[in-house]
Amino acid sequence: MASNYSPQNPQKTEGVIPVSALNRAVAQLLERNFPLTWVSGEISNFTRATSGHWYFTLKDSAAQVRAVMFRGRAQYANFMPREGDKVEVRALVSLYEPRGDFQINVEAIRRAGVGNLYEAFLQLKSKLADEGLFDPQRKKSIPRFVRRIGVVTSPNAAALRDVLTALQRRTPHIEVIIYPCPVQGEEAAAKIAQMVALAEAEARCDLLIVCRGGGSIEDLWAFNDEMLARTIAHCALPVISGVGHETDFTITDFVADLRAPTPTAAAEMAATPTADWIATLAHWQQLMQRQIRRQVDGQAQNLDWLSHRLQSPRSALQTKRQQIIHSAQSLRFAMTQSLSAAQTRFLQLQSKLAHQKPNSANSQAKLKQLSLQFRVNQQHQLRQQRALLTSLQEKMEMLNPQRTLERGYVILQQADGKLIRSAAQIKSGDILKLRTASDTSELQIAGIDKPN
């Protein structure tokens, strides 16, 4: 039989309606009149289907209700419920139409009391923020060069293994000191604060990492302790907080000098990798080598230029020797020219004499006398020129510094090679070079006796 039933207007329904339409209308009425509501109770008959959906009963001492949490919502829960767990769920009141079962569709789930814990968390956060404990201006910077890192955590925690693995992989040169303490439970906060204070008092570390793995708000509650927060805030050592997962926030994260999303990230933020330092040092080494090479090349070029300007004694001696050789050659040429002219004159006179036919005896005697006189004069001039040449050679030899040294004299030079010409150039303690004819020695001036 045809029906004009409408879920939006059930009063106008005429005739008989099917069960499915009734259940659908009731479901719509429930969902429309009961918004998302937080409901508390105890977990019972919990089942996780192969599809990933959760099915369970939520009950208290007087009643119970069936609940379902579909996989799309269940995957965001931070714990797996168990029989007897007291929880709080945010649910939509509904009806399972195929069976007509009253149930709630759970959107979110948390352990019972989390609401109170979160409220306490917000109150403490507001209090410490008003006191300025979260201000960036009061936070210490992380040292650039780290030699030793302190890790405050449980020695059995996976977080410690993550931190040690990350540090060994990135910075194997850094020493790690572990300050063991529980990270969960009633006494955990006091123990953590005690280890932070101990690390500060020992002052063996360059910075501290306070860390633990993820968990529920109850698991991480030790890190929301006011005493621990104040201990970290006033710690003289820089503190990195690596508590929980990236989405977890604790009071420790806000008071620490640096917050890391995970323990592994805290280790990575604590120190620059060894490979980066090696690459930086290699870069600076290359720059220094290029700079040194440039300076050495410049100084070598400058030395070449100075050596061209500096005339050594050997060069001066060679110049004098060349001048003497030139003078000797000029003297020989002049003597040759003079002798040639005399011989020419002699021949001319001899020819003239032959033509005039003078008294041969007298002329021959006179010629012999002139010839003898000429030879005497020529030998006298030759001896004079040889004596002059010998004198010049002796003077040249006297100018030779090596001969002076061979006579027992010495040359004193400063460490930079500058000659000592006056006692005023010498000071007590100076290192001088003493040059003799055969070798060079160094001496240190012990003292100077000044004349009265």
C-alpha positions in Angstrom: 0.0 0.0 0.0 1.3 3.4 -0.9 2.3 5.8 1.9 2.8 9.6 2.1 5.1 9.3 5.2 7.8 12.0 5.5 10.5 11.9 8.2 10.3 15.7 8.4 6.6 15.7 9.0 5.6 12.4 10.7 2.2 13.9 11.9 1.0 14.0 8.3 1.7 10.3 7.8 -1.4 8.4 6.6 -1.8 4.7 6.9 0.8 2.1 8.0 4.5 2.8 7.9 7.4 0.2 7.7 9.8 -0.4 10.6 12.7 1.0 8.6 10.9 4.3 8.2 10.0 4.4 11.9 13.6 3.7 13.0 14.9 6.3 10.5 12.5 8.9 11.9 13.5 8.1 15.5 17.2 8.3 14.6 16.7 11.6 13.0 14.8 12.9 16.0 17.5 11.8 18.4 20.4 13.2 16.3 18.6 16.5 15.8 17.6 17.0 19.5 20.8 15.7 21.1 24.0 17.5 20.0 27.5 16.1 20.6 27.8 15.4 24.3 30.6 14.3 26.6 29.5 11.0 28.4 31.5 9.2 31.1 31.3 5.5 31.9 33.2 2.3 32.1 34.3 0.2 29.1 32.7 -3.2 28.7 32.6 -5.8 25.9 35.2 -4.0 23.9 35.7 -5.3 20.4 38.0 -4.1 17.6 36.6 -5.3 14.2 38.8 -6.3 11.3 37.5 -3.2 9.6 39.1 -1.1 12.3 35.8 0.0 13.9 35.5 -0.2 17.7 32.4 -1.6 19.4 31.9 -1.5 23.1 29.4 -0.9 25.9 29.6 2.2 28.1 28.1 1.7 31.5 27.9 3.0 35.0 26.3 1.6 38.2 22.8 2.2 37.0 22.7 1.9 33.2 24.5 1.1 30.0 24.5 2.1 26.4 26.0 0.6 23.3 28.7 2.6 21.5 30.5 2.5 18.2 33.7 4.4 17.2 34.4 4.2 13.5 37.9 3.7 12.1 38.2 7.2 10.8 37.8 8.5 14.4 39.5 5.6 16.2 42.8 6.1 14.5 43.2 9.5 16.3 42.8 8.0 19.8 46.0 8.1 21.8 45.3 4.8 23.6 43.5 1.5 23.1 40.6 1.0 25.5 40.5 -2.1 27.7 37.8 -3.8 29.8 37.1 -1.8 32.9 38.7 1.5 31.7 36.9 4.6 32.9 36.6 6.9 30.0 34.9 10.0 28.7 33.6 10.0 25.1 32.2 12.8 22.9 29.3 11.2 21.2 26.3 11.7 19.0 23.1 10.1 20.3 21.6 7.9 17.5 19.8 4.7 16.7 21.1 1.7 14.7 18.3 1.4 12.2 18.6 -2.2 11.0 18.2 -3.6 14.6 16.5 -0.6 16.2 19.2 -0.5 18.9 19.8 2.7 20.8 23.5 3.6 20.6 26.0 6.5 20.6 28.4 7.3 17.8 31.7 8.2 19.5 33.7 11.1 17.9 36.5 11.3 20.5 37.6 9.3 23.6 39.8 10.1 26.5 40.5 8.6 29.9 38.3 9.8 32.7 39.6 12.8 34.5 41.5 14.1 31.5 39.2 17.1 31.4 40.3 18.0 35.0 43.9 17.4 34.1 43.7 19.6 31.1 42.0 22.4 33.1 44.8 22.2 35.7 47.3 22.3 32.8 45.7 25.5 31.4 45.7 27.1 34.9 49.4 26.4 35.5 50.3 27.5 32.0 48.5 30.8 32.5 50.1 31.4 35.9 53.6 30.8 34.7 53.0 32.8 31.6 51.9 35.8 33.7 55.2 35.5 35.7 57.2 35.7 32.5 58.6 32.2 32.6 57.7 31.7 28.9 59.2 35.0 27.6 61.7 34.5 24.8 63.9 37.2 26.2 64.8 35.2 29.3 65.6 32.0 27.4 69.2 31.0 26.9 70.6 30.3 23.4 71.9 26.9 22.6 75.7 26.8 22.4 77.2 26.6 19.0 80.2 24.4 20.1 79.1 21.6 22.4 81.5 19.1 24.0 79.3 17.3 26.5 75.5 16.8 26.6 73.4 15.7 29.7 70.3 13.7 29.1 67.7 13.6 31.9 65.3 10.6 31.3 64.7 7.0 32.2 67.6 4.7 31.4 65.1 2.1 30.1 63.1 4.5 27.9 63.0 4.2 24.2 63.5 8.0 24.1 67.1 7.5 25.5 67.9 5.0 22.8 66.6 7.4 20.1 68.7 10.3 21.5 71.9 8.2 21.8 71.4 6.8 18.3 70.9 10.3 16.8 73.9 11.7 18.6 76.1 8.8 17.6 75.1 9.1 14.0 75.4 12.9 13.8 78.0 13.9 16.5 80.0 10.9 17.7 82.7 13.3 19.1 80.3 14.6 21.8 80.3 13.0 25.3 76.9 12.1 26.8 76.2 12.0 30.5 72.9 10.3 31.5 71.0 11.5 34.6 68.6 8.6 35.3 65.2 9.2 36.7 61.6 7.9 36.3 59.5 9.8 33.7 56.1 8.6 34.8 54.4 8.3 38.2 53.8 10.3 41.3 57.5 10.8 42.2 58.7 11.3 38.6 58.4 15.2 38.6 60.5 15.5 41.8 63.1 13.1 40.5 63.4 14.9 37.2 63.8 18.2 38.9 66.5 16.7 41.2 68.5 15.4 38.2 68.2 18.8 36.5 69.5 20.5 39.7 72.3 17.9 40.0 73.4 18.5 36.4 73.4 22.3 37.0 75.5 21.9 40.2 78.1 19.6 38.6 78.4 22.0 35.6 79.9 19.2 33.5 77.6 19.6 30.5 77.2 22.4 28.0 73.4 21.8 27.8 70.7 19.4 29.0 68.1 17.4 27.1 65.0 16.5 29.1 63.0 13.9 27.2 60.6 10.9 27.1 58.5 9.2 24.5 54.8 9.9 23.7 51.8 9.0 25.7 48.5 10.2 27.1 48.2 13.3 29.2 48.4 11.2 32.3 51.6 9.6 31.1 53.2 13.0 30.4 51.7 14.6 33.6 55.1 14.6 35.4 56.3 17.2 32.9 53.4 19.5 33.8 54.7 19.9 37.4 55.1 23.5 38.7 58.3 22.7 40.7 59.9 21.0 37.7 58.9 24.0 35.5 60.6 26.5 37.9 63.7 24.3 38.2 64.1 24.2 34.4 63.3 27.9 34.0 66.0 28.9 36.5 68.6 26.4 35.4 71.9 28.0 34.5 72.4 25.4 31.7 70.5 25.7 28.4 67.6 23.1 28.4 66.0 21.4 25.4 62.7 19.7 25.9 61.9 16.7 23.9 58.8 15.3 25.5 56.2 13.2 23.7 55.3 13.4 20.0 55.0 16.5 17.9 51.3 17.1 18.9 52.1 16.7 22.6 52.7 19.9 24.6 53.7 20.1 28.3 54.6 22.9 30.7 58.3 21.8 30.3 58.1 22.6 26.6 57.1 26.2 27.4 59.7 26.9 30.1 62.6 25.1 28.3 65.0 27.2 26.3 64.1 25.2 23.2 61.3 22.8 22.4 61.8 19.8 20.1 58.9 17.9 18.7 60.4 14.5 19.6 63.4 13.1 21.6 65.2 12.4 18.3 64.7 16.0 17.1 66.0 17.2 20.5 69.3 15.4 19.9 69.5 16.8 16.3 68.9 20.4 17.7 71.5 20.0 20.4 74.6 20.1 18.3 75.8 20.7 14.8 76.7 17.4 13.0 80.4 16.5 12.8 80.2 16.3 9.0 79.1 19.9 8.9 82.0 21.0 11.1 84.4 19.1 9.0 83.0 20.7 5.8 83.2 24.1 7.4 86.8 23.5 8.5 87.8 22.2 5.0 86.3 25.4 3.5 88.2 27.6 5.8 91.4 25.6 5.2 91.1 26.2 1.5 90.6 29.9 2.1 93.6 30.1 4.4 95.8 28.1 2.0 94.9 30.4 -0.9 95.6 33.5 1.3 99.0 32.1 2.5 99.9 31.2 -1.1 98.9 34.7 -2.2 101.1 36.3 0.5 104.0 34.0 -0.2 103.9 34.7 -3.9 103.7 38.5 -3.2 106.7 38.3 -0.8 108.7 36.3 -3.3 108.0 38.9 -6.0 108.9 41.7 -3.6 112.2 39.8 -2.8 113.0 39.6 -6.4 112.5 43.3 -6.8 114.6 44.1 -3.8 117.4 41.8 -5.0 117.6 43.7 -8.3 118.0 46.9 -6.4 120.6 45.6 -4.0 124.2 45.5 -5.4 126.4 42.9 -3.7 130.1 43.5 -2.9 131.0 40.9 -5.5 129.1 42.9 -8.2 130.9 46.1 -7.1 134.2 44.3 -7.2 133.4 43.0 -10.7 132.6 46.5 -11.8 135.9 47.8 -10.5 137.8 44.9 -12.2 136.2 45.7 -15.5 137.2 49.4 -15.1 140.8 48.4 -14.4 140.8 46.0 -17.4 139.5 48.8 -19.6 142.1 51.2 -18.2 144.9 48.7 -18.9 143.6 48.2 -22.5 143.6 51.9 -23.0 147.1 52.2 -21.6 148.4 49.5 -23.9 146.7 51.2 -26.9 148.3 54.5 -26.0 151.7 53.0 -25.6 151.3 51.1 -28.9 150.3 54.3 -30.6 153.2 56.3 -29.0 155.7 53.6 -30.0 154.3 53.4 -33.5 154.5 57.2 -33.9 158.1 57.1 -32.6 159.1 54.4 -35.0 157.5 56.3 -37.8 159.4 59.4 -36.8 162.5 57.4 -36.6 162.1 56.1 -40.1 161.3 59.5 -41.4 164.5 60.9 -39.8 166.5 57.9 -41.0 165.2 58.5 -44.5 165.9 62.2 -44.3 169.4 61.5 -43.0 170.0 59.1 -45.9 169.0 61.8 -48.4 171.1 64.4 -46.8 174.0 62.1 -46.3 175.3 63.7 -43.2 178.4 62.6 -41.4 177.7 59.0 -40.9 179.8 58.5 -37.9 178.4 61.5 -36.0 174.9 60.7 -37.2 175.3 57.1 -36.2 176.6 58.0 -32.8 173.8 60.5 -32.3 171.3 57.9 -33.6 172.5 55.4 -31.2 172.2 57.9 -28.4 168.7 58.8 -29.4 167.8 55.2 -29.8 169.2 54.5 -26.4 167.4 57.4 -24.9 164.2 56.3 -26.6 164.5 52.9 -25.1 165.3 54.3 -21.7 162.3 56.6 -21.9 160.1 53.9 -23.2 161.1 51.5 -20.5 160.7 54.2 -17.9 157.1 54.9 -19.1 156.4 51.2 -19.2 157.6 50.8 -15.6 155.4 53.8 -14.6 152.4 52.3 -16.3 153.0 48.9 -14.7 153.5 50.5 -11.3 150.2 52.4 -11.8 148.5 49.2 -12.8 150.0 47.3 -9.8 148.8 50.2 -7.5 145.3 50.0 -8.9 145.2 46.3 -8.4 146.4 46.6 -4.8 143.8 49.2 -4.2 141.2 47.0 -5.8 142.3 44.1 -3.6 142.1 46.4 -0.5 138.5 47.1 -1.4 137.7 43.4 -1.4 135.8 42.6 2.0 137.1 39.1 1.9 140.7 40.2 2.3 139.7 42.4 5.2 138.1 39.4 6.9 141.2 37.3 6.2 143.3 39.9 8.1 141.3 39.1 11.2 138.4 41.6 11.0 134.8 40.5 11.3 131.4 41.9 10.1 128.5 42.3 12.6 125.0 42.2 11.3 121.6 42.4 12.9 119.2 39.4 12.7 117.6 41.0 9.6 121.0 41.4 7.8 121.5 45.1 8.5 125.1 46.0 9.1 126.2 47.2 12.6 128.0 50.5 12.1 127.7 51.9 15.6 127.4 50.6 19.2 124.3 52.6 19.5 122.6 50.0 17.2 123.2 47.2 19.7 120.9 46.5 22.7 121.3 43.9 25.5 119.7 40.7 24.5 120.0 41.3 20.7 120.8 38.3 18.5 123.7 39.3 16.1 125.3 37.5 13.1 129.2 37.4 13.3 130.8 36.9 9.9 134.5 35.9 9.6 136.5 35.0 6.6 135.5 31.3 6.8 132.0 31.1 8.4 129.1 32.9 10.0 128.0 32.5 13.7 125.2 33.9 15.9 125.8 35.5 19.2 123.6 37.1 21.9 124.6 40.4 23.6 124.7 39.7 27.3 125.4 43.3 28.2 127.0 46.6 27.0 129.8 48.4 28.9 129.5 52.1 28.3 132.6 54.3 28.7 132.7 56.5 31.8 
